[in-house]
Structure formats: structure tokens, C-alpha cells
Amino acid sequence: MSAQSYCVQPENGIETQQIEDLLDEAFGIERRVLTSYRLREGVAPLKELSYAAWIGTTLVGSLRFWPVRIEETWDALLLGPLAVATRIRGQGCGIALMETALSKARDLGHERVILVGDEPYYARVGFARVPDGKLIMPGYVDPDRLLCRELAAGSMDEVKGLVGRVG
Ligand SMILES: CC(C)(COP(=O)(O)OP(=O)(O)OC[C@H]1O[C@@H](n2cnc3c(N)ncnc32)[C@H](O)[C@@H]1OP(=O)(O)O)[C@@H](O)C(=O)NCCC(=O)NCCS
């Protein structure tokens, strides 16, 4: 194992400030006005699906999920934010965080995941563009960046409508 190898672990609950710093580095502080944040405001991330990547005692990656409900009917996970420290990008950390968490989400019985992000990247872990008009976000989102992945086959078939906050 090289000195730069990272390890992916469940969040331990004490790294909150380090995660905020990493997200500011990755997205800038303006991240807080994005539509996805409207769905997160006042709602806690799902602890059981929050993962961190470490090199020694330095946090180098973070992935969290929030619960959302579509048309007040269908539960879904909102993936993100996902961020990896600049110095270890391109070493598979982002994909490793997502594969670990998505596998856990499936084991826990979650059926569908949505996110706002770059399709060419997230397609690597099975995400695809949501068909136009199927989902409505509570604010502007570039339709090319609204993506979903079924964790249970056919679980997006009937789903349609407004994505809302849970809680
Ligand atoms: C996006 C991000 C999480 C990727 O993390 P990472 O650990 O470097 O990603 P991985 O090592 O798992 O994957 C790297 C591969 O994905 C590709 N990739 C990375 N970001 C991409 C993007 N936005 N679009 C398309 N491909 C992308 C890389 O070119 C690389 O390709 P290669 O394997 O063919 O060389 C990281 O760059 C980051 O934190 N960026 C800033 C925050 C951000 O934009 N997050 C959400 C993305 S919408």
C-alpha cells in the first residue's frame, strides 16, 4: 500500500467540520444556494449511508445521502454531495465511495436514487438521465444533469412528479 492510499469507512460522526471544509474546497461556498440544498435544508443526512475516505487522519473524500419523497408517494435517496480532495482525484475514490454506499443502500431496501450531476461520470455507477418531465425539482436544474438509478428493477417505472423534502 502506498503512502497515498485512501480507505473508505462509515462516517464516524466527528468529522463534520472537515467535511464542510472539503465541500467548500470542491464546490465553493456558493454550493449552498443550489436546488439540491433546498431538499437538504433542516433535514439530517442518512447516517447509515454516510461514508468518508481517509488518508491517515486527513479526510480526503465524503459522500452523503438525503431522504426525499417524490409526489408525496415514492421514497428515494438524493445522492450527494460527493467530494474528493484535489490531491487524490483520479484514483478511484469517488467511485469507491459510491459503490460502497449504493451497495449498502440496496441491502437496506432502498429502491431508487436520484442526483444532480455530470452524467458521463455518474453513468460509471449506473446512473442515467431522467426522461424529460418525469421528475420536477423544487428549483431550476439543468435537465441533462438530473439523473437516477434504480436499486430495484423497475422501481422508477411508475414514479413521476415533484421531488420534495422529507421531514
Ligand atoms: C467528481 C469527483 C467526486 C471525482 O472524484 P475522483 O475520486 O477523482 O473520481 P474517480 O477517481 O472515482 O474517477 C475518475 C474518473 O472520472 C472522470 N471524471 C471525474 N469527474 C468527471 C466529470 N465531472 N465528468 C466526467 N468524468 C469525470 C475522470 O476523468 C476519471 O476518468 P478516468 O478514470 O477515465 O481517468 C471529484 O473530482 C470532485 O470532488 N470534484 C469536485 C466536486 C464535484 O464536482 N462533485 C460532483 C460531480 S458532479
Ligand as a Chemical Component Dictionary entry (heavy atoms), coordinates in Angstrom:
data_LIG
# 
_chem_comp.id                   LIG 
_chem_comp.type                 NON-POLYMER 
_chem_comp.pdbx_formal_charge   0 
_chem_comp.three_letter_code    LIG 
# 
loop_
_chem_comp_atom.comp_id 
_chem_comp_atom.atom_id 
_chem_comp_atom.alt_atom_id 
_chem_comp_atom.type_symbol 
_chem_comp_atom.charge 
_chem_comp_atom.model_Cartn_x 
_chem_comp_atom.model_Cartn_y 
_chem_comp_atom.model_Cartn_z 
_chem_comp_atom.pdbx_ordinal 
LIG C1  C1  C 0 -16.124 14.476 -9.258  1  
LIG C2  C2  C 0 -15.200 13.899 -8.188  2  
LIG C3  C3  C 0 -16.022 13.497 -6.978  3  
LIG C4  C4  C 0 -14.498 12.682 -8.786  4  
LIG O1  O1  O 0 -13.720 12.076 -7.758  5  
LIG P1  P1  P 0 -12.457 11.140 -8.132  6  
LIG O2  O2  O 0 -12.124 10.368 -6.913  7  
LIG O3  O3  O 0 -11.411 11.936 -8.775  8  
LIG O4  O4  O 0 -13.143 10.210 -9.231  9  
LIG P2  P2  P 0 -12.654 8.756  -9.632  10 
LIG O5  O5  O 0 -11.180 8.637  -9.406  11 
LIG O6  O6  O 0 -13.532 7.784  -8.975  12 
LIG O7  O7  O 0 -12.963 8.753  -11.191 13 
LIG C5  C5  C 0 -12.108 9.477  -12.007 14 
LIG C6  C6  C 0 -12.577 9.350  -13.434 15 
LIG O8  O8  O 0 -13.818 10.045 -13.594 16 
LIG C7  C7  C 0 -13.636 11.086 -14.538 17 
LIG N1  N1  N 0 -14.393 12.237 -14.095 18 
LIG C8  C8  C 0 -14.217 12.942 -12.956 19 
LIG N2  N2  N 0 -15.113 13.948 -12.890 20 
LIG C9  C9  C 0 -15.856 13.858 -14.011 21 
LIG C10 C10 C 0 -16.927 14.624 -14.525 22 
LIG N3  N3  N 0 -17.415 15.678 -13.856 23 
LIG N4  N4  N 0 -17.461 14.254 -15.720 24 
LIG C11 C11 C 0 -16.985 13.194 -16.392 25 
LIG N5  N5  N 0 -15.950 12.426 -15.954 26 
LIG C12 C12 C 0 -15.400 12.776 -14.790 27 
LIG C13 C13 C 0 -12.151 11.383 -14.536 28 
LIG O9  O9  O 0 -11.766 11.983 -15.754 29 
LIG C14 C14 C 0 -11.573 9.992  -14.382 30 
LIG O10 O10 O 0 -11.625 9.330  -15.619 31 
LIG P3  P3  P 0 -10.602 8.106  -15.968 32 
LIG O11 O11 O 0 -10.877 7.016  -14.984 33 
LIG O12 O12 O 0 -11.023 7.722  -17.360 34 
LIG O13 O13 O 0 -9.251  8.686  -15.850 35 
LIG C15 C15 C 0 -14.097 14.920 -7.774  36 
LIG O14 O14 O 0 -13.435 15.328 -8.925  37 
LIG C16 C16 C 0 -14.654 16.141 -7.068  38 
LIG O15 O15 O 0 -14.779 16.149 -5.850  39 
LIG N6  N6  N 0 -14.937 17.186 -7.853  40 
LIG C17 C17 C 0 -15.455 18.423 -7.305  41 
LIG C18 C18 C 0 -16.837 18.245 -6.768  42 
LIG C19 C19 C 0 -17.803 17.727 -7.794  43 
LIG O16 O16 O 0 -17.838 18.227 -8.913  44 
LIG N7  N7  N 0 -18.623 16.715 -7.376  45 
LIG C20 C20 C 0 -19.727 16.191 -8.126  46 
LIG C21 C21 C 0 -19.530 15.934 -9.552  47 
LIG S1  S1  S 0 -20.999 16.360 -10.483 48 
# 
loop_
_chem_comp_bond.comp_id 
_chem_comp_bond.atom_id_1 
_chem_comp_bond.atom_id_2 
_chem_comp_bond.value_order 
_chem_comp_bond.pdbx_ordinal 
LIG C1  C2  SING 1  
LIG C2  C3  SING 2  
LIG C2  C4  SING 3  
LIG C2  C15 SING 4  
LIG C4  O1  SING 5  
LIG O1  P1  SING 6  
LIG P1  O2  DOUB 7  
LIG P1  O3  SING 8  
LIG P1  O4  SING 9  
LIG O4  P2  SING 10 
LIG P2  O5  DOUB 11 
LIG P2  O6  SING 12 
LIG P2  O7  SING 13 
LIG O7  C5  SING 14 
LIG C5  C6  SING 15 
LIG C6  O8  SING 16 
LIG C6  C14 SING 17 
LIG O8  C7  SING 18 
LIG C7  N1  SING 19 
LIG C7  C13 SING 20 
LIG N1  C8  SING 21 
LIG N1  C12 SING 22 
LIG C8  N2  DOUB 23 
LIG N2  C9  SING 24 
LIG C9  C10 SING 25 
LIG C9  C12 DOUB 26 
LIG C10 N3  SING 27 
LIG C10 N4  DOUB 28 
LIG N4  C11 SING 29 
LIG C11 N5  DOUB 30 
LIG N5  C12 SING 31 
LIG C13 O9  SING 32 
LIG C13 C14 SING 33 
LIG C14 O10 SING 34 
LIG O10 P3  SING 35 
LIG P3  O11 DOUB 36 
LIG P3  O12 SING 37 
LIG P3  O13 SING 38 
LIG C15 O14 SING 39 
LIG C15 C16 SING 40 
LIG C16 O15 DOUB 41 
LIG C16 N6  SING 42 
LIG N6  C17 SING 43 
LIG C17 C18 SING 44 
LIG C18 C19 SING 45 
LIG C19 O16 DOUB 46 
LIG C19 N7  SING 47 
LIG N7  C20 SING 48 
LIG C20 C21 SING 49 
LIG C21 S1  SING 50 
# 
